[in-house]
Amino acid sequence: MKHRIVVLGAGYAGANTAGRLAKRLHRDDVEITLVNGDPEFVERVRMHQLASGQDLRPRPLRDVFAGTGVQVRTARVTAVDVEGKTVELGGETLAYDTLVYALGSTIADAGVPGVAEHAHNVAGKQAALRLRARLNEVRSGATVLVVGGGLTGIEAATEIAEAHPELEVAIAARGRVGGWLSDKAQRHLRGALDRLGITVHEQVDITRVEANGVVTGAGSEIRAEVTVWTAGFTVHPIAAATTLKVSDSGRIVVDAGMRSVSHPDVYAVGDAAYAEGAGGSPLRMSCASANPMAWLAADVIAARLTGRKGPETTIGYSVQCISLGRRDGIIQRVTPDDQVTSTVFTGRTAARIKELICASAAWSISHPTLMMPSRRRHLAVTGAAGTRPLTRS
C-alpha cells in the first residue's frame, strides 16, 4: 500500500513541500495529495501590487503539478483529526499517513473594533481584489489610510501612492514606520515616503476603525475614505482546535526538522509553524521563512520514508526586502538571526533585486520538481540558510 502524504495549503510553503516530495520520492511508494481552497497559486508577496491595479500571471495548480504525481484537490479544510489521522474537507473525509500542515495565516485585528466591518487588507487574493475595486471607485483626492508600519504596510502604502497619484495616501504606526531598519535604510524610506506624498502618523495607537476613518488612543480621529489594515497576521484556528501542541498564537510547535513535537506523523511549515531559527528566535511569518522550511520538511520526510539520515541544518536569514513602488526599494542586510546590519542597497538596484527574488520564488512553484536549491542558492535568493540535498532513492 502506498504511503499517503497530504499537504494542506498551496502557498509558498505547501506548494514547495509537495513539489520537493514528488522529486524525492517514487510514485510507486507514495501518494501525494495537495489540498488548497483556491484553484490557483497565489503570489502572496505581490498582493499589494494586485490591490494597486496590476494584473498577476495566473498559475492554476492543476497545470503546475501536471505530470508530477501530485494530486491537486480544490477544497476548504474545515477540521483536522490528528488522532484519527483524517482531514475534513467540507463533508468529505481524507485520510493520511503523513500530514504537512501549511494553511498559512490571515489578517489579525488585534481585538480592535471595526476592523472586520470597515477595513480592507492585502492578506489574500480576494481581499486584494476588493481593495482594488474600492480604490478605483473613490473620488480623486480621497484619503487612503494604511494602518501598520511594518513590511506589509510600507509596501502597500508606497504601491498605492505610486499607482494612484490622484489619492491622498497616509500610513499610521504604533511606533516608527520602518523603525527596525538601519539608519541608512530609514533615511531612504523617509525620502521615498516624502517623494510619494505619503503622510506619516507615528506613535499612534488605533483603538477603533470606523466607516470614515479611525480613532486613536488619544481620542483623536484620522479621517479616511479607505482604511487598509496591515497591523499583523494570525494563523487559522484549525490547528488549535486539535490535540497538536501549539504556541500561544496557535502556531504548531515543531522541532528542527519541522516535525510536530506532539504528533510525529504531522509536519508544519510556513506561517502555521512555530519553529526556532538561528539564535533560537522563532522564524517570522514570511516567504523567506516558508521556502526553506518547506525544503527542509520535504527532505526530512523523504529521508524518514527511505531509511536515510535526515538533514541537520538551522534556518537563518540574510536580507529583508522592501519594495517602494515598482522602481524603488530597500534591501536590508541582516544577520542569520534577523538583526539588521549597516549594509543596505536602495533605489532601482534594490527594486531589481526584490523583483528577482519574487520571480525566483514564483518560478520554483511553477516548476515544482525542477527547483532543487543548493545551499548557496538558499542564501542568495531566499535569505535563508539551506538544507543538504538528498539523493532520490
C-alpha positions as CSV (number, residue, x, y, z in Angstrom):
1,M,0.0,0.0,0.0
2,K,1.3,3.5,-0.8
3,H,2.2,5.9,1.9
4,R,-0.4,8.7,1.9
5,I,1.0,12.2,2.2
6,V,-1.5,15.0,2.5
7,V,-0.3,18.6,2.2
8,L,-2.8,21.3,3.4
9,G,-2.3,24.6,1.7
10,A,-0.6,25.5,-1.5
11,G,1.1,28.8,-0.7
12,Y,4.9,29.1,-0.9
13,A,5.4,26.6,1.9
14,G,2.8,23.9,0.9
15,A,3.4,24.0,-2.8
16,N,7.2,23.8,-2.4
17,T,6.9,20.9,0.1
18,A,4.6,19.0,-2.3
19,G,6.9,19.6,-5.3
20,R,10.1,18.6,-3.5
21,L,8.5,15.5,-2.1
22,A,7.4,14.5,-5.6
23,K,11.1,14.9,-6.7
24,R,12.5,13.0,-3.7
25,L,10.1,10.0,-3.7
26,H,8.9,7.4,-6.2
27,R,5.3,7.5,-7.2
28,D,5.1,3.7,-6.7
29,D,5.8,4.3,-3.0
30,V,3.8,7.3,-2.1
31,E,0.5,9.1,-2.9
32,I,0.8,12.9,-2.5
33,T,-2.3,15.0,-2.3
34,L,-2.2,18.8,-2.2
35,V,-5.3,20.5,-0.8
36,N,-6.0,24.2,-1.4
37,G,-9.0,26.4,-1.2
38,D,-8.1,28.3,-4.4
39,P,-7.5,26.5,-7.7
40,E,-4.6,28.8,-8.4
41,F,-1.3,29.5,-6.7
42,V,-1.5,33.0,-5.1
43,E,1.7,35.1,-5.1
44,R,1.0,36.5,-1.7
45,V,4.1,38.7,-1.7
46,R,2.5,40.6,-4.6
47,M,-0.9,41.3,-3.1
48,H,-0.1,45.0,-2.7
49,Q,0.6,45.0,-6.4
50,L,-2.7,43.3,-7.2
51,A,-4.6,45.7,-5.0
52,S,-3.0,48.7,-6.6
53,G,-4.2,47.6,-10.1
54,Q,-1.5,45.3,-11.5
55,D,-2.5,42.0,-13.0
56,L,-0.6,38.9,-11.9
57,R,0.1,35.9,-14.1
58,P,-2.3,33.1,-13.3
59,R,-0.8,29.8,-12.1
60,P,-3.5,27.0,-12.0
61,L,-2.3,24.4,-9.5
62,R,-3.5,21.5,-11.7
63,D,-1.3,22.8,-14.5
64,V,1.6,23.4,-12.2
65,F,1.6,19.9,-10.8
66,A,0.6,18.1,-14.1
67,G,2.9,15.1,-14.6
68,T,4.5,15.3,-11.2
69,G,2.3,12.7,-9.5
70,V,0.9,15.2,-7.1
71,Q,-2.9,15.1,-6.9
72,V,-4.4,18.6,-6.5
73,R,-7.7,18.9,-4.6
74,T,-9.6,22.2,-4.6
75,A,-11.4,22.2,-1.3
76,R,-11.6,24.1,2.1
77,V,-10.2,22.4,5.1
78,T,-12.7,22.5,7.9
79,A,-11.1,20.3,10.5
80,V,-8.2,18.0,11.2
81,D,-8.3,14.9,13.4
82,V,-4.7,14.1,14.4
83,E,-5.7,11.1,16.4
84,G,-7.8,9.5,13.7
85,K,-5.3,10.9,11.0
86,T,-8.0,12.4,8.8
87,V,-8.9,15.8,7.4
88,E,-12.4,17.1,6.9
89,L,-13.0,18.9,3.6
90,G,-16.5,20.3,3.8
91,G,-18.2,17.0,4.5
92,E,-15.7,14.7,2.8
93,T,-13.0,12.9,4.8
94,L,-9.4,12.5,3.6
95,A,-7.1,10.0,5.4
96,Y,-3.4,10.4,5.7
97,D,-0.3,8.6,6.9
98,T,1.8,11.8,7.0
99,L,0.3,15.3,7.2
100,V,2.0,18.5,6.2
101,Y,0.1,21.5,7.6
102,A,0.7,24.7,5.6
103,L,-2.6,26.6,5.9
104,G,-0.7,29.9,6.4
105,S,-2.2,33.0,8.1
106,T,-4.8,35.7,7.8
107,I,-5.2,39.2,9.0
108,A,-5.1,39.8,12.7
109,D,-7.4,42.6,14.1
110,A,-5.6,42.7,17.4
111,G,-9.0,43.0,19.1
112,V,-9.7,46.4,17.5
113,P,-13.4,47.0,16.9
114,G,-14.4,47.8,13.4
115,V,-11.5,46.1,11.5
116,A,-13.7,43.3,10.1
117,E,-16.5,45.7,9.2
118,H,-14.7,48.7,7.8
119,A,-11.1,47.9,6.9
120,H,-9.6,46.4,3.8
121,N,-6.5,44.2,3.8
122,V,-4.0,42.5,1.4
123,A,-3.7,39.2,3.2
124,G,-5.2,37.2,0.2
125,K,-6.3,37.4,-3.4
126,Q,-10.0,38.2,-2.8
127,A,-9.2,40.8,-0.2
128,A,-6.7,42.5,-2.5
129,L,-9.2,42.5,-5.3
130,R,-11.9,44.1,-3.1
131,L,-9.4,46.8,-2.1
132,R,-8.5,47.3,-5.8
133,A,-12.2,47.8,-6.7
134,R,-12.6,50.3,-3.8
135,L,-9.6,52.3,-4.8
136,N,-10.9,52.6,-8.3
137,E,-14.3,53.9,-7.2
138,V,-13.4,56.5,-4.7
139,R,-13.2,60.2,-5.7
140,S,-10.0,61.9,-6.6
141,G,-8.4,63.4,-3.5
142,A,-9.8,60.8,-1.2
143,T,-7.6,59.6,1.7
144,V,-6.4,56.1,1.9
145,L,-5.0,55.2,5.4
146,V,-2.7,52.2,5.8
147,V,-2.5,51.1,9.4
148,G,0.7,49.3,10.2
149,G,4.3,50.4,9.8
150,G,5.9,47.0,9.1
151,L,6.9,45.5,5.8
152,T,3.4,44.9,4.5
153,G,2.2,48.4,5.4
154,I,5.1,50.1,3.8
155,E,4.8,48.1,0.6
156,A,1.0,48.7,0.4
157,A,1.2,52.4,1.1
158,T,4.0,53.1,-1.4
159,E,2.5,50.9,-4.1
160,I,-1.0,52.5,-3.8
161,A,0.6,56.0,-3.7
162,E,2.6,55.4,-6.9
163,A,-0.3,53.7,-8.8
164,H,-2.9,56.2,-7.6
165,P,-1.4,59.7,-7.6
166,E,-4.9,61.1,-7.5
167,L,-5.4,59.8,-4.0
168,E,-4.0,61.1,-0.7
169,V,-2.2,58.2,1.0
170,A,-1.3,58.1,4.7
171,I,0.3,55.5,6.9
172,A,-0.1,55.1,10.7
173,A,2.1,53.1,13.0
174,R,2.2,52.4,16.8
175,G,5.9,53.1,16.7
176,R,8.1,54.4,13.9
177,V,7.4,53.4,10.3
178,G,10.2,51.0,9.4
179,G,11.7,51.7,12.8
180,W,13.7,48.5,13.0
181,L,15.7,49.3,9.8
182,S,19.3,50.6,9.9
183,D,19.8,54.4,9.8
184,K,20.7,54.4,6.1
185,A,17.6,52.4,5.2
186,Q,15.4,54.6,7.3
187,R,16.7,57.7,5.6
188,H,15.9,56.2,2.2
189,L,12.5,55.1,3.4
190,R,11.7,58.7,4.6
191,G,12.8,60.1,1.3
192,A,10.6,57.7,-0.6
193,L,7.5,58.4,1.6
194,D,8.1,62.2,1.0
195,R,8.6,61.7,-2.7
196,L,5.3,59.8,-3.0
197,G,3.5,62.4,-0.9
198,I,2.6,59.9,1.9
199,T,1.5,61.4,5.2
200,V,3.1,59.7,8.2
201,H,1.4,59.3,11.6
202,E,3.7,57.7,14.1
203,Q,3.4,56.7,17.8
204,V,-0.3,56.3,17.1
205,D,-2.4,53.6,18.8
206,I,-5.5,52.8,16.7
207,T,-8.4,51.8,19.0
208,R,-11.3,51.7,16.6
209,V,-11.9,51.6,12.9
210,E,-15.0,53.4,11.5
211,A,-16.5,53.8,8.1
212,N,-14.9,57.2,7.6
213,G,-11.5,56.6,9.3
214,V,-10.0,55.6,12.6
215,V,-10.0,56.7,16.3
216,T,-6.7,56.8,18.2
217,G,-6.0,56.0,21.8
218,A,-5.7,59.7,22.5
219,G,-9.3,60.2,21.3
220,S,-8.4,62.0,18.0
221,E,-9.6,60.9,14.6
222,I,-7.8,60.3,11.4
223,R,-10.3,60.7,8.6
224,A,-10.1,58.3,5.6
225,E,-12.4,57.1,2.9
226,V,-10.4,53.8,2.7
227,T,-8.7,52.1,5.6
228,V,-6.2,49.3,4.9
229,W,-5.3,47.1,7.9
230,T,-1.8,45.6,7.8
231,A,-1.1,45.5,11.6
232,G,-0.2,41.9,11.9
233,F,-1.2,38.4,10.9
234,T,-2.6,35.4,12.7
235,V,-3.0,31.7,11.9
236,H,-6.2,29.9,11.2
237,P,-7.8,28.3,14.3
238,I,-7.9,24.8,12.9
239,A,-4.6,23.6,14.5
240,A,-5.5,25.0,17.9
241,A,-8.8,23.0,17.8
242,T,-6.8,19.7,17.7
243,T,-4.6,18.0,20.2
244,L,-1.5,19.2,18.5
245,K,0.9,21.2,20.7
246,V,0.6,24.8,19.6
247,S,2.1,28.1,20.7
248,D,0.2,30.9,22.4
249,S,-0.6,32.3,19.0
250,G,-1.9,29.0,17.7
251,R,1.1,28.0,15.5
252,I,2.1,24.3,15.6
253,V,5.2,23.8,17.6
254,V,7.8,21.9,15.6
255,D,11.3,20.6,16.1
256,A,14.4,21.3,14.0
257,G,13.0,19.1,11.2
258,M,9.6,20.9,11.0
259,R,8.0,17.8,12.7
260,S,5.3,18.3,15.4
261,V,6.7,17.9,18.8
262,S,3.5,16.2,19.9
263,H,2.5,14.1,16.8
264,P,5.4,12.6,14.8
265,D,3.2,12.0,11.7
266,V,2.4,15.7,11.4
267,Y,4.8,18.4,10.0
268,A,4.1,22.1,9.8
269,V,5.7,24.7,7.5
270,G,5.3,28.4,6.7
271,D,3.3,30.8,8.8
272,A,1.4,28.0,10.6
273,A,4.6,26.6,12.2
274,Y,6.3,27.8,15.3
275,A,10.0,26.9,14.6
276,E,13.2,28.2,16.0
277,G,15.8,29.6,13.6
278,A,19.3,30.9,14.1
279,G,19.9,32.2,17.6
280,G,16.9,30.4,18.9
281,S,14.4,33.0,17.9
282,P,11.1,32.0,16.2
283,L,11.1,32.3,12.5
284,R,9.0,35.2,11.3
285,M,6.0,34.8,9.1
286,S,7.4,35.4,5.6
287,C,8.2,33.9,2.2
288,A,11.8,34.0,3.3
289,S,10.9,31.5,6.1
290,A,8.4,29.5,4.2
291,N,10.6,28.3,1.3
292,P,13.5,26.9,3.4
293,M,11.0,25.4,5.9
294,A,9.3,23.6,3.0
295,W,12.6,22.3,1.6
296,L,13.7,21.1,5.0
297,A,10.4,19.4,5.8
298,A,10.3,17.6,2.5
299,D,13.9,16.4,2.9
300,V,13.2,15.1,6.4
301,I,10.1,13.3,5.3
302,A,11.8,11.8,2.3
303,A,14.8,10.7,4.5
304,R,12.4,9.1,7.0
305,L,10.5,7.2,4.4
306,T,13.6,5.9,2.5
307,G,15.6,5.0,5.6
308,R,18.2,7.7,5.2
309,K,19.7,10.1,7.7
310,G,17.8,13.3,7.7
311,P,19.4,16.7,7.1
312,E,20.7,18.8,10.1
313,T,20.5,22.5,9.5
314,T,19.4,25.7,11.1
315,I,17.4,28.2,9.1
316,G,18.7,31.8,9.1
317,Y,18.2,35.0,7.2
318,S,20.5,37.2,5.1
319,V,18.3,40.1,3.9
320,Q,15.0,41.8,4.3
321,C,13.5,43.1,1.0
322,I,11.1,46.0,0.8
323,S,9.5,47.4,-2.4
324,L,8.7,51.1,-2.5
325,G,6.6,51.0,-5.7
326,R,7.9,49.5,-8.9
327,R,11.1,51.5,-9.3
328,D,12.4,51.8,-5.8
329,G,13.2,49.6,-2.9
330,I,15.4,48.6,0.1
331,I,17.5,45.5,0.5
332,Q,18.5,45.5,4.2
333,R,21.3,43.0,5.0
334,V,20.6,41.1,8.3
335,T,22.4,38.6,10.5
336,P,21.2,35.0,10.4
337,D,19.0,35.8,13.5
338,D,17.4,38.6,11.6
339,Q,19.2,41.6,13.2
340,V,19.9,44.5,10.8
341,T,23.4,45.4,9.8
342,S,24.8,48.6,8.3
343,T,24.8,47.1,4.7
344,V,21.9,48.4,2.6
345,F,21.1,48.6,-1.1
346,T,18.5,51.1,-2.2
347,G,16.8,52.6,-5.2
348,R,16.4,50.9,-8.6
349,T,19.1,48.4,-7.7
350,A,17.2,47.2,-4.7
351,A,13.9,47.2,-6.7
352,R,15.6,44.9,-9.3
353,I,16.9,42.6,-6.6
354,K,13.5,42.4,-4.9
355,E,11.8,41.6,-8.2
356,L,14.4,38.8,-8.9
357,I,13.7,37.3,-5.5
358,C,9.9,37.4,-6.0
359,A,10.2,36.0,-9.6
360,S,12.5,33.2,-8.4
361,A,10.1,32.2,-5.7
362,A,7.2,32.0,-8.2
363,W,9.4,30.1,-10.7
364,S,10.1,27.5,-8.1
365,I,6.3,27.0,-7.7
366,S,5.8,26.8,-11.5
367,H,8.5,24.2,-11.8
368,P,7.9,22.2,-8.6
369,T,10.1,19.2,-9.4
370,L,12.9,21.2,-11.0
371,M,13.8,23.8,-8.3
372,M,16.4,22.0,-6.2
373,P,18.2,24.8,-4.5
374,S,21.8,24.3,-3.3
375,R,22.8,25.9,0.0
376,R,24.4,28.8,-1.9
377,R,21.1,29.5,-3.7
378,H,19.1,29.4,-0.4
379,L,21.4,32.2,0.9
380,A,21.5,34.3,-2.2
381,V,17.8,34.2,-3.2
382,T,15.6,33.5,-0.2
383,G,17.7,35.0,2.5
384,A,17.8,31.7,4.4
385,A,20.3,29.0,5.1
386,G,19.7,25.9,3.0
387,T,19.4,22.2,3.7
388,R,21.6,19.5,2.5
389,P,20.1,17.8,-0.6
390,L,19.3,14.1,-0.5
391,T,19.7,11.7,-3.4
392,R,16.5,10.4,-4.8
393,S,16.0,6.7,-3.9
